[in-house]
Each structure stands twice: as C-alpha cells, then as structure tokens.
Amino acid sequence: MRVYLDNNATTIVDPAVEEKMIPFFCQMYGNPNSLHQFGSETHPALKRAMDQLYSGINAKDNDDVIVTSCATESNNWVLKGIYFDKIKTGEKDHIITSSVEHPSITAACKFLETQGVRVTYLPVNSEGVVEIESLKEAIDDKTALVSIMWANNETGMIFPIKEMARIAHEKGALFHSDAVQAIGKIAVDVQDTGVDFLSFSAHKFHGPKGVGGLYIKDSIPLTSLLHGGEHMGGRRSGTLNVPGIVAMGEAMELAVKYLEYEYKEVTRLRNKLEDALLEIEDVFVVGKREHRVPNTILASIKGVEGEAMLWDLNRYGIAASTGSACASEELESNPVMEAIGADADLSHTALRLSLSRFTTEKEIDYAIIHIKEAVKRLRAISSTYSYAPKNHKSGL
Ligand SMILES: Cc1ncc(COP(=O)(O)O)c(C=O)c1O
C-alpha cells in the first residue's frame, strides 16, 4: 500500500484537472498571441480559467490576477517590485515579514537586506503565529510592505490576515499574503480580508507544478520581474503556459467546491490520525486544531529522529516529511519548531503529516498502525529515549 501524507509539499493532480489540460499539449497547442486560429482557439479556455481564478479568491474585475511560474516567483515579484517602486525611490525603507515564512519570502528578504532594505522578522508565539501586538510595535511610517503568510506550511496554523492587513493600511503600508497553504483548505477571500497582493500555487491544490499566480488589488502598479513580449497586460512577459493556466483554473474551481468536504471529512481524518498519535507517550503537536487548516499535523515524537522516522515509514510506502529542507548530510531541525522556541529535542523529532481530499480512511488506519510500530522500533534503539517507569500511584 502507498499512502501519501505529504500534501503540503505537493498534491496529486485531480484527474478532472488533468483531463482539461491534456488537449492543450497536442491539439490546441497554438500560441494565444498568434493571429491565426491555432492561437485563437485557446482563447475560450483561457478566459474560462481566468474567470475561475478570479472567482476562486473573490477578486474584482478591476483587480489583476497574473499567472506566474510558481509561488516562489509571485513572492519574489512582490518583494522586489516593492523594493523598486517604494524603497529604491527613497519613499520608504522597511519591510515586515514573519520568522516562519517560506524560504521564497525569507531568502528574498535577506537579499533585499543586502540592498539596504530594513527588514523586520516578527517572532511567533508558542503556536507559531504572529501576535497582532508585535506587528503594531514593528510597523512605522517608513514601512512599505507587510508580508505575512495566510497559513503556515509546517504547522498549518492560520494567521489573522484581515486584522494584519488593516493595521498595515492604517500605517500606509501595503499588505501581501502568501496563501499557498490556504487555498483549497480554507476559504480565501481577497475582498473580505483587504489584502493588496496574494500568492498561490496550483500544485498545492491538485493542479500541476510550474504554474502559480499573483493577485494584485485594484491593479496596483508593480515593477515587472520579467521584461519581454508584454504578455499578461505587460505585467509579466513570457509565452502563456496554456495547459497550466487551464489546469490551475479548473483546480481552483474544484478547490472551492470541495471546501466543505475539507472542513468536515479531511478534518475528521486528520483528527483521527492526530488522536492516535497523541495516544503515544511523549508526543507533542504544535497548535490547537481549531486554529489550523484541516489537513496538517506537525508533531514531535520524543526520542525519534525525524529523518529516521521518514526512512522507516517509507519502507511501508508511507510518505511524510520532517518539514526541514534536508539538503545537507546533517540531521536537520525543523525551522518553525525552532522559531516557536521548542528545544533541540523537539525540533529534531518533528514529523509533518499532511492529508488531502484524496486521503482515505483505509490509508489513515494503515498509517496509524505503522507509525505506532515505527515509534516502538526507533525508541528501542534510541540512545536518548528511555521509557520512564509509570508510577500512577506516585502519591503513595
Ligand atoms: C507557504 C509556501 N509558500 C511558497 C511556496 C513555494 O511554492 P512553489 O513551489 O509554487 O514555488 C511553498 C511551497 O512549499 C509554500 O509552502
């Protein structure tokens, strides 16, 4: 059996989405900008896809939704665009973000610091969420942009976006949210929250990889990252990724359609898995369930090194994550765990389990059995963990 519990890394393409995109590879493969029928026959599908994207996040007609290659591009675009438009011009000098953003935000901010930008990385509380007060303290008249994620990729914790956007606006700053881990899991409404920019990525909501988007409220001017043939209304050059756009539109419509299912059924399965984990001694889960998106659990299993757990589960066909980059030979600690102030033991024993609407009860039952067995096996050989003798009559 193969059980995929790493949906915050990427998701399976919904077969309905795949079906919609296939004709645009070998049948309707024209360049939409060409003047012949090969080009023009792609237009109705592109129009439909853009409508689906607008409607999925509740954008208005005078907003822009620009298709990008991924959310990494969208995030970089906002930060660097603001740098060119508001900071290099001398108008402002400051960007605020959080200490638990995806590297596509933090690495871009680190780069901007080398260009003289003042960046504040807001701390998070023990649940991994930025407190409103810390934003109020950090923001000043020179703040150009506040960029805070909608939901965290490691913990699944949801951030108070609406209130943060309001605080940013009161101080004359623009507000961006990386909503990559929110779309398809909870409702994302750009008008209700008042965000100015919003990033998303199709492969996180059952669309294909290599296509994402950036929402821009009221078509606010933002210096382009990609100059060239003036595609996307001159905002982003590059021949349109027709299959990708068609697929992302369809995936967005389905993401909204299945929200109710996410709230009920994905939450139920996630809670079942989480309850089973918490039956194990010395297991800690980050953040209250009701504050998280429906699909995510970030647990720490004392005495069980995250990587060892992944290897063990992988032998049984179960895919999970430690949440760390795993790019080095060394055992990585989970960066979000570190940001919430968890000790080294908790950070090194992180296990992220993320479900999707394609996860079945049978898969969860199978995962529960094998996680419990893996914990027993790995703790038995752990040099740091020993089962403390239980003394329920400790008062005697
Ligand atoms: C919160 C968040 N932002 C941005 C990204 C980057 O998305 P993409 O793979 O489309 O570049 C990810 C991917 O893991 C993410 O989880």
The ligand as a MOL file (V3000), in Angstrom:
LIG
                    3D

  0  0  0     0  0            999 V3000
M  V30 BEGIN CTAB
M  V30 COUNTS 16 16 0 0 0
M  V30 BEGIN ATOM
M  V30 1 C 3.9230 28.6470 2.1450 0
M  V30 2 C 4.6070 28.3910 0.8450 0
M  V30 3 N 4.9480 29.4230 0.0780 0
M  V30 4 C 5.5530 29.2610 -1.1130 0
M  V30 5 C 5.8650 28.0020 -1.5710 0
M  V30 6 C 6.5550 27.8740 -2.8980 0
M  V30 7 O 5.6560 27.4130 -3.8540 0
M  V30 8 P 6.1510 26.9810 -5.3070 0
M  V30 9 O 6.5250 25.5430 -5.1940 0
M  V30 10 O 4.9790 27.1860 -6.1920 0
M  V30 11 O 7.2930 27.8640 -5.6610 0
M  V30 12 C 5.5490 26.8860 -0.7850 0
M  V30 13 C 5.9090 25.5260 -1.2270 0
M  V30 14 O 6.1530 24.6610 -0.4210 0
M  V30 15 C 4.8970 27.0930 0.4520 0
M  V30 16 O 4.5450 26.0690 1.2220 0
M  V30 END ATOM
M  V30 BEGIN BOND
M  V30 1 1 1 2
M  V30 2 1 2 3
M  V30 3 2 2 15
M  V30 4 2 3 4
M  V30 5 1 4 5
M  V30 6 1 5 6
M  V30 7 2 5 12
M  V30 8 1 6 7
M  V30 9 1 7 8
M  V30 10 2 8 9
M  V30 11 1 8 10
M  V30 12 1 8 11
M  V30 13 1 12 13
M  V30 14 1 12 15
M  V30 15 2 13 14
M  V30 16 1 15 16
M  V30 END BOND
M  V30 END CTAB
M  END
